[in-house]
């Protein structure tokens, strides 16, 4: 059978954009079914039911028509080239279907079929072959093993999700991108039950070709998009995702993400404390935070906070004003504000007088503002109070709690006043309400509603953090995200401690004053050049953790003690049949705290830097934070502040505060230097780093592992 001339494809200079795939003029469904409950029947049913204006080509050799639409025996028999082919057939038949899709000039295929990477090694091999086949023909793939994709603006619904039947679509400013089809459906259903519209629903499945980052990159081009909700089990392309995050920051499109694997151990770098502590989730957390991706705990939080983030109002700081007709709600709101990093706004004298002018005499003009029963008889004072708050400039965000509404409370009016205030003052508002009819009234006015003070304040806190970091990112010069990726398993060799310290000294890091003795005759001269007491360490690149083998002595005050140490270390290493490469003498420092700094190359995220509570218990305590290098001084300060040990850094009981700026500077220098090594250095462990309240932090021990191969 000859193929129609229109099926001849032209070479594509660039991959098909995601928005093109979601806006097809013609769609073919391979494996089309008359039964709208089956996977091959649902997309046809949905598109017919919801008014898709393009052409639908069911492909089923056993039927002349499917659901009232003319059917075709094969893709080769179609009258025109489809933009997208939906593949809903047995996995073994998918390769031949892809060949036909390529031959007729299709731009993309949405592959429902399973039987690929999810089945193990053989399935993964088949999936790789499928991708190679598609790429050779300039065909983009969604899936395999996907529930499909949907655009609810044009009703190109190429999905077999049952949730679309349960919750009819409505266009809106939200995009859902999920590796899990069920996850996408859960989030979609949650939004629709709140009467929030969704524009895009994309399940990426096995991500054989197009992954979450690819899809995000495409959808960010939609000027109407206001928020992206994402679920991913891994980030296949962090470089592209970092670029997406920069675009999202510029356009103020928040990305809320649930990332699976919070307890899964990542790949470990055996020679490095940093690698052992750098679980996959810890690095993912660092990456998301630095790129201002808001990490949610579960699907419920994605749906709960989507509305607040989809609004255009943004807080310019962390001051919040709380208003309620319940004293208990006011107290709980105050607690929740503090717990979520917000500050209760303090009214100055002029602001207080302004509030006194609108509030009844029995209502105190203090924050939180407890209206008590005033709203029953004087509903207008709610709007007047909001107006005073707006004029005062005291609030960056507002929480209003209506725990109980009933006869006498004009909730429709309160909702209108709230919406008007938020839009006029450009201040985000979160409502606390538990009665369904009250919730519905506020949602009709497009005001975000939460079932508790804690959840509302968490949302406002997250929004304040998002906006602060977004503004900070936009103020920075464009960051070069091109990092040389280096596999953790690449072989390396460990430098001895003197060489490791020299490396870090050349990087501009503060290193302990020390001398290296390569023969016993140099011990006396080197000792006299140092301030006592002195620390003596046996040198052997084969023993990175010397204290485990008794190769460290503290408090030496004479050359005699140093010579004794030399002899003991030589004997110990010879007994271990390890090379004895000399002795390091270093000035002994007193410290108030011990920290650990480290760096290693991660196969996914590239150069990663760690800071944590140091000493021999570093791995047991796991009081650590990670940063993807390079990073800013402010990033470093925030990481330090998240450490549990940092609570002790404040000035207290007559003791001065620790200079955390100096620690942050040390961290930034390490990150910049390590990233610049581009894989020639695999890991760094600096433990301990001695921190004193009255002196600069100093590195007294270090292990550097260099690559045997140039990347």
C-alpha positions as CSV (number, residue, x, y, z in Angstrom):
1,X,0.0,0.0,0.0
2,X,1.5,3.4,-1.0
3,X,1.8,6.0,1.6
4,X,0.2,9.5,1.1
5,X,2.7,12.1,0.0
6,X,1.9,14.2,3.0
7,X,3.5,11.6,5.2
8,X,7.0,12.5,4.0
9,X,8.8,14.0,6.9
10,X,11.3,16.8,6.8
11,X,14.4,16.9,9.0
12,X,13.7,18.7,12.2
13,X,16.5,21.1,13.3
14,X,15.3,21.1,16.9
15,X,13.3,18.7,19.0
16,X,9.5,19.2,19.1
17,X,8.5,21.6,21.8
18,X,6.3,20.3,24.6
19,X,3.7,23.0,23.9
20,X,3.5,21.8,20.3
21,X,2.9,18.2,21.5
22,X,0.1,19.5,23.8
23,X,-1.5,21.4,21.0
24,X,-1.9,18.9,18.2
25,X,-4.2,19.5,15.2
26,X,-4.5,15.8,14.5
27,X,-4.2,12.9,16.9
28,X,-4.0,9.2,16.1
29,X,-4.9,6.6,18.7
30,X,-3.3,3.2,18.0
31,X,-5.2,0.5,19.7
32,X,-8.4,2.6,19.7
33,X,-11.4,1.0,21.5
34,X,-15.1,1.4,21.3
35,X,-15.2,0.8,25.0
36,X,-14.6,4.2,26.6
37,X,-13.4,2.5,29.8
38,X,-10.4,0.9,28.2
39,X,-7.1,2.8,27.8
40,X,-7.5,3.0,24.0
41,X,-11.0,4.3,24.4
42,X,-10.8,6.9,27.1
43,X,-8.8,9.6,25.2
44,X,-11.3,9.4,22.3
45,X,-14.2,9.6,24.7
46,X,-12.7,12.5,26.6
47,X,-11.9,14.6,23.5
48,X,-15.3,14.0,22.0
49,X,-17.1,14.8,25.3
50,X,-15.1,17.9,26.0
51,X,-15.0,19.5,22.6
52,X,-11.5,18.9,21.1
53,X,-11.6,20.8,17.8
54,X,-8.8,18.9,16.0
55,X,-9.0,15.7,14.0
56,X,-9.2,12.3,15.7
57,X,-7.9,9.2,13.9
58,X,-8.8,6.0,15.7
59,X,-6.6,3.1,14.4
60,X,-8.1,-0.4,14.8
61,X,-8.0,-2.9,11.9
62,X,-11.1,-4.7,13.3
63,X,-13.5,-1.7,13.1
64,X,-14.7,0.7,10.5
65,X,-15.6,3.2,13.2
66,X,-14.8,3.7,16.9
67,X,-17.1,5.7,19.1
68,X,-18.8,7.1,16.0
69,X,-15.5,8.3,14.4
70,X,-14.1,6.7,11.2
71,X,-11.4,4.2,12.0
72,X,-8.3,3.1,10.0
73,X,-6.6,-0.2,9.7
74,X,-3.1,1.2,10.4
75,X,-1.2,4.4,10.8
76,X,-0.1,4.0,7.1
77,X,-3.7,4.4,6.0
78,X,-4.4,7.8,7.7
79,X,-5.4,10.6,5.3
80,X,-3.0,13.1,6.9
81,X,0.0,13.0,9.2
82,X,-0.9,13.2,12.8
83,X,1.0,15.5,15.1
84,X,0.8,13.0,18.0
85,X,0.3,9.2,18.0
86,X,-1.1,7.6,21.2
87,X,0.2,4.0,21.4
88,X,-2.1,1.7,23.4
89,X,-1.0,-1.7,22.3
90,X,1.1,-4.6,23.6
91,X,4.7,-3.7,24.5
92,X,6.1,-6.2,22.0
93,X,4.4,-4.4,19.1
94,X,5.5,-0.9,20.1
95,X,8.8,-0.8,18.0
96,X,6.9,-1.5,14.7
97,X,4.3,1.2,15.7
98,X,7.1,3.7,16.3
99,X,8.5,2.9,12.9
100,X,5.1,3.6,11.3
101,X,4.8,6.8,13.3
102,X,8.1,8.0,12.0
103,X,7.3,7.1,8.4
104,X,4.1,9.1,8.4
105,X,5.8,12.2,9.9
106,X,4.4,12.2,13.4
107,X,6.1,14.6,15.8
108,X,5.6,12.7,19.0
109,X,4.3,9.5,20.5
110,X,2.6,9.0,23.8
111,X,3.3,5.4,24.8
112,X,0.8,3.9,27.3
113,X,2.3,0.4,26.8
114,X,4.2,-1.2,29.6
115,X,6.8,-3.9,29.5
116,X,10.0,-1.8,29.4
117,X,12.4,-0.5,32.1
118,X,10.0,-1.3,34.9
119,X,10.5,-5.0,34.3
120,X,14.3,-5.0,34.8
121,X,17.4,-5.3,32.7
122,X,15.8,-6.8,29.6
123,X,13.0,-4.3,29.6
124,X,15.6,-1.5,30.0
125,X,17.5,-2.7,27.0
126,X,14.3,-2.7,25.0
127,X,13.5,0.8,26.2
128,X,17.0,2.0,25.1
129,X,16.4,0.5,21.7
130,X,13.1,2.3,21.5
131,X,14.6,5.6,22.3
132,X,17.4,5.2,19.7
133,X,14.8,4.2,17.1
134,X,12.7,7.3,17.9
135,X,15.6,9.7,18.0
136,X,16.8,8.5,14.6
137,X,13.4,9.4,13.2
138,X,13.1,12.8,15.0
139,X,10.2,11.5,17.0
140,X,9.7,12.6,20.7
141,X,8.5,10.0,23.2
142,X,6.3,10.4,26.3
143,X,6.6,7.2,28.4
144,X,6.5,4.3,27.9
145,X,4.3,3.2,30.8
146,X,2.6,6.6,31.1
147,X,-1.1,7.4,31.7
148,X,-0.7,10.2,29.1
149,X,-0.9,13.9,28.7
150,X,-3.7,16.5,28.5
151,X,-4.2,20.1,27.6
152,X,-7.5,21.3,29.1
153,X,-7.4,24.6,27.2
154,X,-7.8,23.0,23.8
155,X,-9.1,19.6,25.3
156,X,-6.4,17.6,23.6
157,X,-6.9,14.9,26.3
158,X,-4.4,12.1,25.5
159,X,-4.8,10.5,28.9
160,X,-6.6,7.4,30.1
161,X,-6.8,8.7,33.8
162,X,-10.1,7.9,35.3
163,X,-9.9,11.0,37.5
164,X,-10.7,13.1,34.4
165,X,-14.1,11.4,34.3
166,X,-14.7,11.8,38.0
167,X,-13.6,15.5,38.0
168,X,-14.4,17.1,34.7
169,X,-11.7,19.5,33.4
170,X,-11.6,23.2,33.7
171,X,-8.8,25.4,32.3
172,X,-6.7,27.2,34.8
173,X,-3.2,28.5,35.5
174,X,-1.8,25.3,36.9
175,X,0.4,22.6,35.3
176,X,0.9,19.1,36.8
177,X,4.0,17.2,35.9
178,X,4.5,13.8,37.4
179,X,6.5,10.6,36.8
180,X,3.6,8.8,38.4
181,X,0.3,8.6,36.6
182,X,-1.5,7.9,39.8
183,X,0.3,10.9,41.4
184,X,-0.7,13.2,38.6
185,X,-4.4,12.1,39.0
186,X,-4.4,12.5,42.8
187,X,-3.1,16.1,42.4
188,X,-5.5,16.9,39.6
189,X,-8.5,15.5,41.5
190,X,-7.5,17.5,44.6
191,X,-7.3,20.8,42.7
192,X,-10.6,20.2,40.8
193,X,-12.4,19.5,44.1
194,X,-11.2,22.9,45.2
195,X,-12.7,24.2,41.9
196,X,-9.2,25.2,40.8
197,X,-8.6,25.0,37.0
198,X,-5.7,23.0,35.5
199,X,-4.2,23.6,32.1
200,X,-1.7,20.8,31.7
201,X,-1.6,17.2,33.1
202,X,1.5,15.4,32.1
203,X,2.6,11.9,33.3
204,X,6.1,11.2,32.2
205,X,6.1,7.5,33.0
206,X,9.5,5.8,32.5
207,X,11.0,9.0,31.0
208,X,12.7,7.0,28.2
209,X,13.0,10.2,26.2
210,X,11.3,13.3,27.7
211,X,11.7,13.8,31.4
212,X,10.3,16.1,34.0
213,X,12.9,18.8,33.2
214,X,12.1,18.6,29.4
215,X,8.4,19.0,30.1
216,X,9.0,21.8,32.6
217,X,11.2,23.7,30.1
218,X,8.4,23.5,27.5
219,X,5.5,24.5,29.7
220,X,7.3,27.5,31.1
221,X,6.8,29.1,27.7
222,X,3.1,29.4,28.3
223,X,2.5,33.1,29.4
224,X,-0.7,32.1,31.3
225,X,1.0,29.6,33.6
226,X,1.2,30.7,37.3
227,X,2.4,27.6,39.2
228,X,3.9,24.2,38.4
229,X,3.2,21.1,40.6
230,X,5.7,18.3,40.2
231,X,6.3,14.8,41.4
232,X,9.5,13.1,40.6
233,X,11.4,10.1,41.9
234,X,14.7,11.4,40.4
235,X,15.9,14.3,38.4
236,X,17.3,12.9,35.2
237,X,18.7,16.3,34.0
238,X,19.5,18.6,36.8
239,X,21.4,21.0,34.5
240,X,18.2,21.6,32.4
241,X,16.1,21.8,35.6
242,X,18.4,24.5,37.0
243,X,17.9,26.5,33.8
244,X,14.1,26.0,34.2
245,X,14.3,27.3,37.8
246,X,16.0,30.4,36.5
247,X,13.3,31.0,34.0
248,X,10.7,30.3,36.6
249,X,12.2,32.9,38.9
250,X,12.3,35.5,36.2
251,X,8.7,34.9,35.3
252,X,7.6,34.4,39.0
253,X,6.2,30.9,38.3
254,X,6.6,28.9,41.6
255,X,7.5,25.2,41.2
256,X,6.2,23.1,44.1
257,X,7.7,19.6,44.1
258,X,7.3,16.3,45.9
259,X,10.5,14.3,45.6
260,X,10.4,10.6,46.5
261,X,13.2,8.7,48.2
262,X,13.7,10.7,51.5
263,X,15.1,7.6,53.2
264,X,17.0,6.0,50.3
265,X,20.8,6.0,50.5
266,X,22.5,7.5,47.5
267,X,25.8,6.3,45.9
268,X,28.6,6.4,48.5
269,X,32.1,7.6,48.1
270,X,33.8,5.1,50.3
271,X,37.0,7.1,51.0
272,X,35.0,10.2,52.0
273,X,33.0,11.2,55.1
274,X,31.2,13.7,52.8
275,X,30.2,11.0,50.3
276,X,29.0,8.7,53.0
277,X,26.8,11.4,54.5
278,X,25.6,12.7,51.2
279,X,22.5,10.6,50.7
280,X,20.5,11.1,47.5
281,X,17.8,12.9,49.4
282,X,20.2,15.3,51.2
283,X,21.7,16.4,47.8
284,X,18.2,16.6,46.2
285,X,17.1,18.8,49.1
286,X,20.2,21.1,48.6
287,X,19.6,21.3,44.9
288,X,15.9,22.2,45.2
289,X,16.5,24.8,48.0
290,X,19.3,26.6,46.1
291,X,17.1,26.8,42.9
292,X,14.1,28.0,44.9
293,X,12.0,24.9,44.2
294,X,9.5,24.5,47.1
295,X,9.7,21.0,48.4
296,X,6.4,19.6,49.7
297,X,5.9,16.5,51.8
298,X,3.2,14.8,49.8
299,X,0.5,15.1,47.2
300,X,-1.9,16.6,49.7
301,X,0.4,19.5,50.3
302,X,0.8,20.1,46.6
303,X,-2.9,20.5,46.2
304,X,-3.3,22.5,49.5
305,X,-0.8,25.2,48.7
306,X,-1.3,25.4,44.9
307,X,-4.0,28.1,45.2
308,X,-1.9,30.4,47.4
309,X,1.1,30.1,45.1
310,X,-0.9,30.6,42.0
311,X,-2.1,34.0,43.2
312,X,-0.1,37.1,42.0
313,X,0.3,38.7,45.4
314,X,3.7,38.3,46.9
315,X,5.0,39.2,50.5
316,X,7.9,41.6,50.6
317,X,9.0,40.3,54.0
318,X,7.9,38.1,56.9
319,X,5.6,40.4,58.9
320,X,2.1,39.0,59.3
321,X,-1.1,40.4,60.8
322,X,-3.6,37.9,62.2
323,X,-7.3,38.8,62.6
324,X,-10.1,36.6,64.0
325,X,-13.4,36.6,65.8
326,X,-11.9,34.0,68.2
327,X,-9.3,34.5,70.9
328,X,-8.2,30.9,70.6
329,X,-7.6,31.3,66.9
330,X,-5.5,34.4,67.6
331,X,-3.3,32.6,70.0
332,X,-2.9,29.6,67.8
333,X,-2.1,31.9,64.8
334,X,0.6,33.7,66.8
335,X,2.2,30.3,67.7
336,X,2.0,29.1,64.1
337,X,3.5,32.3,62.8
338,X,6.6,31.9,64.9
339,X,6.9,28.2,64.1
340,X,6.9,29.0,60.4
341,X,9.5,31.7,60.5
342,X,7.1,34.6,60.3
343,X,7.0,37.7,62.6
344,X,3.9,39.2,64.1
345,X,3.8,42.8,62.9
346,X,4.2,45.4,65.7
347,X,2.0,48.5,65.2
348,X,3.7,51.8,66.0
349,X,1.9,54.6,67.7
350,X,0.5,56.1,64.5
351,X,-0.7,52.7,63.2
352,X,-2.2,51.9,66.6
353,X,-4.2,55.2,66.6
354,X,-5.4,54.4,63.0
355,X,-6.7,51.1,64.2
356,X,-8.4,52.6,67.3
357,X,-10.3,54.9,64.9
358,X,-12.1,51.9,63.3
359,X,-12.2,49.3,66.0
360,X,-14.8,49.2,68.8
361,X,-13.5,50.3,72.2
362,X,-13.6,46.7,73.5
363,X,-11.2,45.4,70.7
364,X,-7.5,45.9,71.4
365,X,-5.5,47.4,68.5
366,X,-2.8,44.8,68.9
367,X,-1.6,42.0,66.7
368,X,-3.3,39.5,66.6
369,X,-6.5,41.5,66.4
370,X,-9.2,39.7,68.3
371,X,-12.6,41.0,67.0
372,X,-14.6,39.0,69.5
373,X,-18.3,39.6,68.7
374,X,-17.8,42.9,66.9
375,X,-18.3,41.3,63.5
376,X,-21.8,40.2,64.4
377,X,-23.1,43.7,64.7
378,X,-20.6,45.8,62.8
379,X,-19.4,43.7,59.8
380,X,-18.0,46.8,58.1
381,X,-15.2,47.1,60.6
382,X,-13.6,44.0,59.1
383,X,-12.9,45.8,55.8
384,X,-12.0,49.1,57.5
385,X,-9.5,47.2,59.7
386,X,-8.0,45.6,56.5
387,X,-7.8,49.1,55.0
388,X,-5.9,50.4,58.0
389,X,-3.5,47.5,57.8
390,X,-2.9,48.2,54.1
391,X,-2.3,51.9,54.7
392,X,0.0,51.2,57.6
393,X,2.3,49.1,55.6
394,X,2.8,46.9,58.7
395,X,1.8,43.6,57.1
396,X,3.6,41.7,54.4
397,X,0.8,39.1,54.6
398,X,-2.5,38.6,56.4
399,X,-4.2,35.7,58.1
400,X,-7.8,35.8,58.9
401,X,-9.5,33.1,60.9
402,X,-13.2,32.3,60.9
403,X,-13.4,29.2,63.0
404,X,-17.2,29.5,63.4
405,X,-19.6,31.2,61.0
406,X,-23.4,31.2,61.3
407,X,-26.4,33.4,61.5
408,X,-25.3,37.0,61.9
409,X,-22.0,36.6,60.1
410,X,-22.1,38.0,56.5
411,X,-19.5,35.6,55.1
412,X,-20.2,36.6,51.5
413,X,-19.4,40.2,52.4
414,X,-16.3,39.2,54.4
415,X,-15.1,37.2,51.4
416,X,-15.6,40.1,49.0
417,X,-13.8,42.5,51.4
418,X,-10.9,40.1,51.7
419,X,-10.5,39.6,48.0
420,X,-10.7,43.4,47.4
421,X,-8.1,44.1,50.1
422,X,-5.7,41.5,48.8
423,X,-5.9,42.7,45.2
424,X,-5.8,46.4,46.1
425,X,-2.9,46.2,48.6
426,X,-1.1,43.4,46.7
427,X,-0.8,41.5,50.0
428,X,-1.3,37.7,50.2
429,X,-4.1,36.6,52.4
430,X,-4.8,33.1,53.9
431,X,-8.1,32.3,55.4
432,X,-8.6,29.7,58.2
433,X,-12.0,28.0,58.1
434,X,-13.4,24.6,58.7
435,X,-17.1,24.8,57.7
436,X,-17.6,23.7,54.2
437,X,-20.0,26.5,53.3
438,X,-17.6,29.1,54.6
439,X,-14.8,27.5,52.6
440,X,-16.9,27.5,49.4
441,X,-17.8,31.2,49.9
442,X,-14.2,32.3,50.1
443,X,-13.1,30.1,47.3
444,X,-15.7,31.6,45.0
445,X,-13.9,34.9,45.6
446,X,-10.6,33.1,44.8
447,X,-9.3,33.6,48.3
448,X,-7.0,30.7,49.5
449,X,-8.5,28.8,52.4
450,X,-6.9,26.4,54.9
451,X,-8.4,24.1,57.6
452,X,-6.1,25.3,60.4
453,X,-4.0,28.2,61.6
454,X,-0.9,26.1,61.3
455,X,-1.4,25.1,57.7
456,X,-2.3,28.6,56.7
457,X,0.8,30.1,58.4
458,X,2.9,27.3,56.9
459,X,1.7,28.4,53.5
460,X,2.4,32.1,54.1
461,X,5.8,31.2,55.5
462,X,6.7,29.1,52.4
463,X,5.5,32.0,50.2
464,X,7.6,34.5,52.1
465,X,10.7,32.3,51.8
466,X,10.0,31.7,48.1
467,X,9.7,35.4,47.3
468,X,12.8,36.3,49.3
469,X,14.9,33.7,47.6
470,X,13.5,34.6,44.2
471,X,14.4,38.3,44.6
472,X,17.9,37.2,45.7
473,X,18.3,34.9,42.7
474,X,17.3,37.7,40.3
475,X,19.7,40.1,41.9
476,X,22.7,37.8,41.3
477,X,24.6,37.8,38.0
478,X,23.7,34.9,35.7
479,X,25.2,31.7,37.0
480,X,27.0,29.3,34.7
481,X,25.3,26.0,35.4
482,X,27.6,24.1,33.1
483,X,29.4,21.7,35.4
484,X,31.6,18.8,34.4
485,X,29.9,15.7,35.7
486,X,32.2,13.2,37.2
487,X,31.1,9.7,38.2
488,X,31.7,8.9,41.9
489,X,33.1,5.4,41.0
490,X,36.0,6.9,38.9
491,X,39.2,5.7,40.5
492,X,41.3,8.1,42.5
493,X,44.3,8.2,44.8
494,X,44.6,9.7,48.3
495,X,47.1,12.4,49.0
496,X,48.9,12.3,52.3
497,X,48.0,15.0,54.9
498,X,50.7,17.5,54.1
499,X,49.9,17.4,50.4
500,X,46.2,17.7,51.2
501,X,46.8,20.7,53.4
502,X,48.9,22.3,50.8
503,X,46.1,21.9,48.2
504,X,43.6,23.6,50.5
505,X,46.1,26.4,51.4
506,X,46.5,27.1,47.7
507,X,42.7,27.4,47.5
508,X,42.9,30.3,50.0
509,X,41.6,28.3,53.0
510,X,42.9,29.0,56.5
511,X,45.3,26.1,57.3
512,X,46.9,25.4,60.6
513,X,50.6,26.4,60.9
514,X,52.6,23.2,60.5
515,X,55.9,21.7,59.4
516,X,56.6,18.4,57.6
517,X,59.4,16.1,58.7
518,X,60.4,13.6,55.9
519,X,63.4,12.3,57.9
520,X,64.1,12.0,61.7
521,X,67.0,14.4,61.5
522,X,64.6,17.3,60.6
523,X,62.4,16.9,63.6
524,X,64.2,19.2,66.1
525,X,64.6,22.1,63.6
526,X,60.9,21.9,62.5
527,X,59.7,21.6,66.1
528,X,61.5,24.8,67.2
529,X,59.8,26.8,64.4
530,X,56.3,26.2,65.9
531,X,54.5,27.5,69.0
532,X,53.9,24.9,71.6
533,X,52.1,22.8,72.4
534,X,52.4,20.8,69.2
535,X,50.4,18.0,67.6
536,X,52.4,15.2,66.0
537,X,50.8,13.0,63.3
538,X,52.2,10.0,61.4
539,X,52.1,10.6,57.6
540,X,50.9,7.8,55.3
541,X,48.6,8.3,52.4
542,X,47.3,4.8,53.0
543,X,45.9,5.8,56.4
544,X,43.6,8.8,56.0
545,X,42.1,8.5,59.5
546,X,45.2,8.4,61.7
547,X,43.6,8.5,65.1
548,X,42.1,5.0,64.4
549,X,45.7,3.7,64.5
550,X,47.3,5.8,67.3
551,X,49.1,8.0,64.8
552,X,48.2,11.3,66.6
553,X,49.8,12.7,69.8
554,X,48.7,16.0,71.4
555,X,50.4,18.4,73.8
556,X,54.0,17.9,72.8
557,X,56.3,20.5,74.3
558,X,59.8,19.3,73.5
559,X,61.8,17.9,70.5
560,X,62.4,14.8,72.6
561,X,58.7,14.0,72.7
562,X,58.5,14.6,68.9
563,X,61.3,12.2,68.2
564,X,59.6,9.6,70.4
565,X,56.4,10.0,68.4
566,X,58.4,9.6,65.1
567,X,59.8,6.3,66.4
568,X,56.4,5.0,67.5
569,X,54.7,5.9,64.3
570,X,57.4,4.2,62.2
571,X,57.0,1.1,64.3
572,X,53.2,1.1,64.0
573,X,53.1,1.6,60.2
574,X,55.8,-1.1,59.6
575,X,53.7,-3.5,61.7
576,X,50.7,-2.6,59.5
577,X,52.9,-3.1,56.4
578,X,52.1,0.4,55.3
579,X,54.5,3.0,54.1
580,X,55.8,5.5,56.6
581,X,56.1,8.8,54.8
582,X,57.2,11.1,57.7
583,X,55.6,13.1,60.4
584,X,53.5,16.3,60.5
585,X,54.1,18.8,63.3
586,X,51.3,21.4,63.8
587,X,50.5,24.1,66.3
588,X,47.8,22.9,68.7
589,X,44.7,25.1,68.9
590,X,42.1,25.4,71.5
591,X,38.5,25.6,70.1
592,X,35.0,26.1,71.3
593,X,33.6,23.9,68.5
594,X,34.7,21.4,65.9
595,X,33.1,21.5,62.5
596,X,33.6,19.3,59.4
597,X,33.9,20.6,55.9
598,X,33.9,18.4,52.9
599,X,33.3,18.2,49.1
600,X,32.8,15.4,46.6
601,X,31.7,15.0,43.0
602,X,28.2,13.5,42.7
603,X,27.2,11.7,39.6
604,X,23.9,13.6,39.4
605,X,24.5,17.0,40.9
606,X,28.2,17.6,40.3
607,X,30.3,19.4,42.9
608,X,28.7,19.2,46.3
609,X,30.0,20.8,49.6
610,X,29.1,19.7,53.1
611,X,29.3,21.5,56.5
612,X,28.5,19.8,59.7
613,X,29.3,19.1,63.3
614,X,32.8,17.6,63.2
615,X,35.1,15.4,65.2
616,X,35.1,11.6,65.3
617,X,31.3,11.4,65.7
618,X,30.5,13.3,62.4
619,X,28.8,10.3,60.8
620,X,27.0,9.3,64.0
621,X,25.6,12.8,64.7
622,X,24.7,13.6,61.1
623,X,24.2,17.2,61.9
624,X,25.1,18.2,58.3
625,X,24.0,20.5,55.5
626,X,24.8,20.3,51.8
627,X,25.2,22.8,49.0
628,X,25.7,22.4,45.3
629,X,28.7,24.4,44.3
630,X,29.1,27.2,43.4
631,X,26.9,29.0,45.9
632,X,26.6,32.4,47.6
633,X,27.6,33.7,51.0
634,X,24.0,33.9,51.9
635,X,23.4,30.3,50.9
636,X,26.3,29.3,53.1
637,X,24.9,31.4,56.0
638,X,21.5,29.7,55.7
639,X,23.1,26.3,55.7
640,X,25.1,27.1,58.8
641,X,21.9,28.4,60.5
642,X,20.2,25.0,59.8
643,X,22.8,23.1,61.8
644,X,21.7,22.1,65.2
645,X,25.1,23.1,66.6
646,X,24.7,26.6,65.3
647,X,22.3,27.4,68.2
648,X,25.4,27.5,70.4
649,X,27.1,30.1,68.1
650,X,25.2,33.0,69.6
651,X,26.6,35.4,72.2
652,X,25.6,34.0,75.6
653,X,26.6,34.3,79.3
654,X,29.3,36.8,78.6
655,X,30.8,34.9,75.7
656,X,31.0,36.5,72.3
657,X,29.2,35.1,69.3
658,X,31.0,32.9,66.8
659,X,32.0,34.7,63.6
660,X,29.6,32.8,61.3
661,X,30.5,35.1,58.4
662,X,34.0,33.8,58.5
663,X,32.8,30.2,58.5
664,X,30.5,31.0,55.5
665,X,33.4,32.6,53.7
666,X,35.5,29.5,54.2
667,X,32.6,27.4,52.9
668,X,32.2,29.6,49.8
669,X,35.9,29.5,49.0
670,X,35.9,25.7,49.3
671,X,32.9,25.4,46.9
672,X,34.4,27.8,44.3
673,X,37.7,26.1,44.3
674,X,36.3,22.6,44.2
675,X,33.9,23.3,41.4
676,X,36.8,24.9,39.4
677,X,38.8,21.6,39.7
678,X,36.3,20.1,37.2
679,X,36.7,16.6,38.5
680,X,40.5,16.5,38.9
681,X,39.8,16.4,42.7
682,X,37.2,13.7,43.7
683,X,36.7,14.6,47.3
684,X,37.9,16.7,50.2
685,X,37.5,15.9,54.0
686,X,38.5,18.7,56.4
687,X,37.7,17.4,59.9
688,X,38.1,18.9,62.3
689,X,37.8,22.6,61.4
690,X,38.4,24.4,64.8
691,X,36.0,27.2,65.5
692,X,36.6,29.6,68.4
693,X,34.6,32.6,69.6
694,X,37.6,34.9,69.3
695,X,39.6,33.5,66.3
696,X,39.1,32.7,62.7
697,X,38.2,29.1,61.8
698,X,41.2,27.0,61.0
699,X,41.5,23.6,59.2
700,X,43.8,21.3,61.2
701,X,43.3,18.0,59.3
702,X,42.5,17.2,55.7
703,X,42.3,14.4,53.2
704,X,42.2,15.1,49.5
705,X,41.4,12.4,46.9
706,X,42.6,13.2,43.3
707,X,41.3,11.6,40.1
708,X,43.6,9.2,38.3
709,X,42.0,10.2,35.1
710,X,41.6,13.7,33.6
711,X,37.8,14.3,33.0
